[in-house]
Amino acid sequence: MYINADTVKHVANLARLNIPEEEVESYVDQLSQILRLMDQLNSLPTDGVDPMTHAVDMLMPAREDVVVNGDNRDVLLACAPDSEEGHFRVPKIIE
């Protein structure tokens, strides 16, 4: 794919970016280099390679979803600097 100044300006407009005119050529060069690298990656043989979600093949440990220590509201509220009617009180931050 060929990138030119008009393409950079069009993409910048779509992304709502304000690119100064003197930087457009720099973006043309950088985006062209990125696309050349992508072409190189696309040319690699990937037949028979399974998609990966992580670089290290490992399983996540699984455990039962069990509630533990679920009824300790009074203990937790005792640690709070301020509480009211069973809830934490926090300072108002929005006027």
C-alpha positions as CSV (number, residue, x, y, z in Angstrom):
1,M,0.0,0.0,0.0
2,Y,1.3,3.4,-0.9
3,I,1.1,6.3,1.6
4,N,1.2,9.9,0.5
5,A,0.6,13.2,2.2
6,D,-3.1,13.2,1.2
7,T,-3.6,9.8,2.8
8,V,-1.9,11.0,6.0
9,K,-4.1,14.1,6.1
10,H,-7.2,12.1,5.5
11,V,-6.4,9.6,8.3
12,A,-5.5,12.5,10.6
13,N,-8.9,14.1,9.8
14,L,-10.7,10.8,10.5
15,A,-8.9,10.5,13.8
16,R,-9.5,14.1,14.7
17,L,-5.8,14.8,14.9
18,N,-4.3,18.1,14.0
19,I,-0.9,17.4,12.3
20,P,1.2,20.5,11.4
21,E,2.0,20.7,7.7
22,E,5.7,20.5,8.4
23,E,5.3,17.1,10.1
24,V,3.2,15.4,7.4
25,E,6.2,14.1,5.4
26,S,7.6,12.6,8.6
27,Y,4.3,10.7,9.1
28,V,4.4,9.6,5.5
29,D,7.8,8.1,6.0
30,Q,6.9,6.5,9.3
31,L,3.6,5.0,8.1
32,S,5.3,3.7,4.9
33,Q,7.9,2.0,7.0
34,I,5.3,0.4,9.2
35,L,3.4,-0.9,6.2
36,R,6.6,-2.3,4.7
37,L,7.2,-4.2,8.0
38,M,3.6,-5.5,7.9
39,D,4.1,-6.7,4.3
40,Q,7.2,-8.6,5.5
41,L,5.2,-10.2,8.3
42,N,2.4,-11.1,5.9
43,S,4.9,-12.9,3.6
44,L,6.0,-15.3,6.4
45,P,4.7,-18.9,6.1
46,T,2.2,-19.4,8.9
47,D,0.4,-22.5,7.6
48,G,-0.2,-25.0,10.4
49,V,0.6,-22.5,13.1
50,D,-2.1,-22.3,15.7
51,P,-3.1,-18.8,17.0
52,M,-1.8,-17.9,20.4
53,T,-3.2,-15.8,23.1
54,H,0.0,-15.6,25.0
55,A,3.7,-16.1,24.3
56,V,4.0,-18.7,27.1
57,D,1.8,-21.8,26.8
58,M,0.4,-22.2,30.3
59,L,-3.0,-22.9,31.9
60,M,-4.6,-20.6,34.3
61,P,-5.3,-22.3,37.7
62,A,-8.9,-22.7,38.4
63,R,-10.7,-22.8,41.7
64,E,-14.2,-23.0,43.0
65,D,-16.1,-19.7,43.1
66,V,-16.9,-19.8,46.8
67,V,-17.7,-16.8,49.0
68,V,-15.4,-16.7,52.0
69,N,-15.6,-14.2,54.9
70,G,-18.7,-12.7,53.3
71,D,-20.4,-11.5,56.4
72,N,-17.9,-9.2,58.0
73,R,-19.3,-5.7,57.2
74,D,-19.0,-4.5,60.8
75,V,-15.4,-5.5,61.0
76,L,-14.6,-3.7,57.7
77,L,-16.6,-0.6,58.7
78,A,-14.7,-0.5,62.0
79,C,-11.5,0.2,60.0
80,A,-13.2,3.0,58.0
81,P,-12.5,6.6,59.1
82,D,-16.2,7.5,58.7
83,S,-19.3,5.3,58.2
84,E,-23.0,5.8,58.4
85,E,-25.9,3.3,58.5
86,G,-23.7,0.4,57.4
87,H,-22.0,2.3,54.5
88,F,-18.6,4.0,54.0
89,R,-18.8,7.8,54.0
90,V,-16.5,9.5,51.7
91,P,-15.9,13.2,51.0
92,K,-18.0,14.8,48.3
93,I,-15.8,15.3,45.2
94,I,-18.4,16.6,42.6
95,E,-20.1,19.9,43.2
